[in-house]
Amino acid sequence: MNTRFAPAPAEAGNAAGTGLAALPAIAARLLPASLQLLAARAAVAAIFFLSGRTKVEGWFTLKDSTIELFRYEYMLPLIPPEAAAQLATLAEHALPLLLLVGLFTRSAALGLLGMTAVIQLFVYPQAWPTHLGWAALLLPIIAQGGGPIALDRLLAGRRR
């Protein structure tokens, strides 16, 4: 009998080893925290990077339609549409790449969470379920870092 994925026996007076209460332990065995963080980093990086790619032609030439979106649809306060378009497009390319490779991971995730907050508050407030999902992916990364499968961890090991 394969017991690799079998829940641990319940302690006396504790039913944690049976039923639904065992699901977190089983999930942790199937997908360790390092892979959970990597999956979260990859998922949120894809969302923002692909959004950034819709704003440019070629490698990094802003489309005219991008500036028009920032001017007439997004209408961010306190920043000219041209500057907002440039900064957002740069952030949507750089931060996801940093996040994906796990370099300056917490800072990159915090930057993307900030972008999410701006989008939620000023651009698409009705899209809160989507933005809540993005935040749910970003918050564990901010709290825990990129995990063992990240350049941050590799570089930290070299400094010791």
Number of C-alpha atoms within 10 A of each C-alpha: 4 5 7 10 11 14 18 14 12 12 9 7 6 10 13 18 17 14 9 9 13 17 14 12 17 17 12 12 14 12 13 12 15 13 16 17 24 20 15 21 26 18 16 21 26 17 13 22 19 13 15 20 16 13 21 17 11 8 7 14 11 19 14 12 12 17 20 15 14 20 16 10 11 17 16 17 9 7 10 13 20 15 12 19 22 19 11 16 23 14 19 24 19 16 22 27 20 20 28 23 18 27 20 16 27 22 16 24 29 18 17 23 20 13 16 21 17 14 17 18 14 12 16 14 13 10 12 15 11 12 18 14 11 19 20 14 21 27 16 17 25 16 11 12 22 29 18 15 15 22 19 18 16 13 11 9 9 7 6 5
